Amino acid sequence: MAKIAFVTFAKKTNITPDDQLAADILINSGHQVSAAVWDDAAIDWSAFDSVVIRSCWDYHLKPEAFRSWLSALHAAGVSVWNPVETIRWNMDKGYLRLLQEQGVAIPDTYWPAPGEAVDLAALLKEKNWEKAVIKPLISASAYQTFTIAQNDELPALQQRWSALSAEGEYMIQRFAREVTDNGEWSLLFFGGKFSHGVLKRPKAGEFRSQSEYGGTIASRQPATALVERAAEILALLPAVPLYARVDGIDSPSGFTLMELELIEPFLFLDEDPRAAQNFADAISRRL
């Protein structure tokens, strides 16, 4: 019997209902599974046979503390999934730039230098972008993410940009209309094997597809070419992750990567009858 921690955060200390589907399978197999808040100083992480990082949905608000916690787990020899180095790499969206250099298609992106004074109106004109999305390099759940367009009141958005960019690093990305027109795919892989897919759609007038912003999610079978391209992207990683959510759009030129989620993605285990078992099996193989 293994003692397994599903890592959560202080505002939601229980295992999420979605993750509980896999936890129950592990429990029924004889393992002990419990929730553990990542920054709870009272927890002895070395007491667990495996620490599975799941709903630590506030890490982006205190990234240095999160990195220190990861370092402590690594130094103590704790078995962490996904691995500490994988999580560190995935924390900063600059990983998209690295993947692009390896041939992965991402939306056209401008990467401002730290502290760079970007004239948003001039950038839109120079890039010939009708609309763009501004994202922090360290973020989750669309935190501090917003759009700009040529017909917006850009002076107000310029002021917002100036305030935010003075506090952290951001990326500015061409808005991919496929997200609102056709939806965004989330392709789930466990232990390197494709498990299931869902198609996410934002509500009318919104660009964020998360449920808290009114987005809808439906189980769908993606085209084989999309799954194959997502698998090729994962093959670029130095190690096979326990879990991975490959978010992207089916564009005229093929699969375009929006995010590679390796830290705390919602896994949509309730959207496919095989998904929870697939995730539980992948965990069991690493015990």
JOBEL-V265760 format. One record per residue. N is the residue number from 1. RES is the residue in one small letter. PHI is phi as a letter, one per 20 degrees, with the letter a starting at -180 (none if undefined). PSI is psi in whole degrees, 0 to 359 (999 if undefined). D_LAST is the distance of its C-alpha to the last C-alpha in Angstrom with 2 decimals. Layout:
n-><N N>
res-><RES RES>
phi-><PHI PHI>
psi-><PSI PSI>
d_last-><D_LAST D_LAST>
//
This chain:
n-><1 2 3 4 5 6 7 8 9 10 11 12 13 14 15 16 17 18 19 20 21 22 23 24 25 26 27 28 29 30 31 32 33 34 35 36 37 38 39 40 41 42 43 44 45 46 47 48 49 50 51 52 53 54 55 56 57 58 59 60 61 62 63 64 65 66 67 68 69 70 71 72 73 74 75 76 77 78 79 80 81 82 83 84 85 86 87 88 89 90 91 92 93 94 95 96 97 98 99 100 101 102 103 104 105 106 107 108 109 110 111 112 113 114 115 116 117 118 119 120 121 122 123 124 125 126 127 128 129 130 131 132 133 134 135 136 137 138 139 140 141 142 143 144 145 146 147 148 149 150 151 152 153 154 155 156 157 158 159 160 161 162 163 164 165 166 167 168 169 170 171 172 173 174 175 176 177 178 179 180 181 182 183 184 185 186 187 188 189 190 191 192 193 194 195 196 197 198 199 200 201 202 203 204 205 206 207 208 209 210 211 212 213 214 215 216 217 218 219 220 221 222 223 224 225 226 227 228 229 230 231 232 233 234 235 236 237 238 239 240 241 242 243 244 245 246 247 248 249 250 251 252 253 254 255 256 257 258 259 260 261 262 263 264 265 266 267 268 269 270 271 272 273 274 275 276 277 278 279 280 281 282 283 284 285 286 287>
res-><m a k i a f v t f a k k t n i t p d d q l a a d i l i n s g h q v s a a v w d d a a i d w s a f d s v v i r s c w d y h l k p e a f r s w l s a l h a a g v s v w n p v e t i r w n m d k g y l r l l q e q g v a i p d t y w p a p g e a v d l a a l l k e k n w e k a v i k p l i s a s a y q t f t i a q n d e l p a l q q r w s a l s a e g e y m i q r f a r e v t d n g e w s l l f f g g k f s h g v l k r p k a g e f r s q s e y g g t i a s r q p a t a l v e r a a e i l a l l p a v p l y a r v d g i d s p s g f t l m e l e l i e p f l f l d e d p r a a q n f a d a i s r r l>
phi-><none d d d d d f c c f e c e e f f g f f f g f g f f f f f e o e d c b e b f f d e f e e e f f f e f b d d f c d e e c f f e b f f f f f f f f f f f f f e m f f d c f g g f f f g f e f d f g f f f f f g f e n e f c g g c d d f f g m f e e e f f f f g f f e l e f b b d d c f f d a b l m f l d b d c b f e f f f g f f f f f g f f f f f d a e c c c c g f e f g f e f c n d e d d d c c m n d f d a c c d d c f f g n d d e e f f f d n f d c c f b e f f g f f f f f f f f f f f f f f b f f f c b d d e a c e d g e o f d f e b d e c d b f f d l f e e b f e f f f f f f f f f g f d e>
psi-><132 149 116 135 131 114 131 195 170 331 342 89 347 158 136 151 325 310 332 333 319 322 320 322 317 319 317 342 1 0 161 122 130 158 148 124 129 325 26 109 344 350 133 97 336 350 348 144 333 135 114 111 121 274 53 68 16 10 328 344 340 65 326 320 322 317 320 320 316 318 321 319 315 316 328 357 23 139 111 137 131 163 152 315 326 317 316 316 322 349 325 126 357 344 332 323 320 319 322 321 342 12 6 131 126 162 151 128 140 129 93 144 153 126 4 135 99 127 105 317 317 322 314 318 315 318 348 41 127 326 150 161 133 127 141 149 332 110 167 151 39 27 129 32 131 164 156 147 160 334 10 168 81 329 320 319 327 320 319 315 315 319 316 317 341 343 343 178 143 164 150 121 138 133 125 106 341 331 315 329 316 344 163 133 141 115 120 130 136 123 30 356 137 133 302 169 152 154 123 137 131 157 166 132 2 154 345 133 1 148 328 346 15 9 157 152 134 137 130 152 111 158 148 322 325 316 318 319 321 320 323 323 315 329 345 344 151 339 150 121 153 314 148 137 117 107 130 178 152 97 169 332 2 197 127 123 129 312 147 104 111 8 295 40 146 132 356 45 338 359 353 132 341 348 311 319 321 317 316 319 320 321 315 323 344 6 999>
d_last-><9.45 7.12 9.37 9.01 12.04 13.79 16.30 19.91 23.37 26.31 28.41 25.86 23.67 22.17 19.47 21.60 22.74 21.30 17.72 18.23 18.47 14.79 13.99 16.24 14.53 11.21 13.58 15.47 12.56 12.50 10.13 12.05 12.52 15.34 17.31 17.95 20.86 20.24 23.56 23.73 24.70 24.07 20.27 18.43 15.40 14.28 13.87 10.67 7.15 6.83 10.23 11.07 14.71 16.75 20.33 21.47 24.76 27.00 25.48 28.40 30.88 29.69 27.99 28.76 27.16 24.03 24.02 24.59 21.66 19.38 21.01 20.45 16.68 16.74 19.18 17.17 14.18 11.95 8.85 10.70 10.74 13.08 13.62 16.53 18.95 18.43 19.20 22.15 23.52 23.33 25.00 28.43 29.88 31.46 28.49 30.59 33.36 31.15 29.96 33.59 34.57 32.25 34.07 32.25 34.84 34.92 37.93 40.68 39.77 41.76 39.91 42.24 42.29 41.48 44.58 46.31 49.10 48.54 51.43 49.65 52.78 53.47 49.92 50.08 53.44 52.43 49.32 51.23 48.51 49.75 46.70 43.72 40.61 39.99 36.43 35.10 32.81 30.37 30.28 28.49 29.95 33.18 33.98 37.41 37.52 40.97 43.26 46.62 49.27 52.68 54.44 52.65 54.30 52.82 54.45 52.42 49.18 50.21 50.53 47.08 45.64 47.47 46.13 42.50 42.55 44.01 40.85 38.15 37.56 37.87 37.96 40.69 39.90 42.18 41.72 40.26 42.39 40.06 37.87 40.75 42.42 39.62 36.43 33.26 30.30 26.69 24.51 20.83 18.22 14.51 12.73 16.34 17.70 20.47 19.91 23.11 25.93 28.24 31.64 32.59 36.25 37.96 40.83 44.36 45.41 41.92 39.71 36.42 34.38 32.18 32.89 34.29 37.00 37.82 35.82 34.91 31.83 31.93 29.56 30.91 30.21 30.69 32.71 30.96 32.35 30.67 27.19 27.87 29.07 26.09 23.81 26.14 25.78 21.98 22.53 24.46 21.48 20.33 16.66 15.19 14.19 11.49 14.63 18.28 21.56 24.47 27.69 30.94 34.29 35.97 38.98 41.93 40.46 37.02 33.72 34.06 31.03 31.45 28.08 24.62 22.44 19.12 19.09 19.94 21.35 22.18 20.36 23.03 20.74 23.88 25.85 24.38 23.56 20.60 19.06 16.99 15.50 14.88 13.02 10.93 10.20 9.33 6.73 5.35 5.76 3.80 0.00>
//
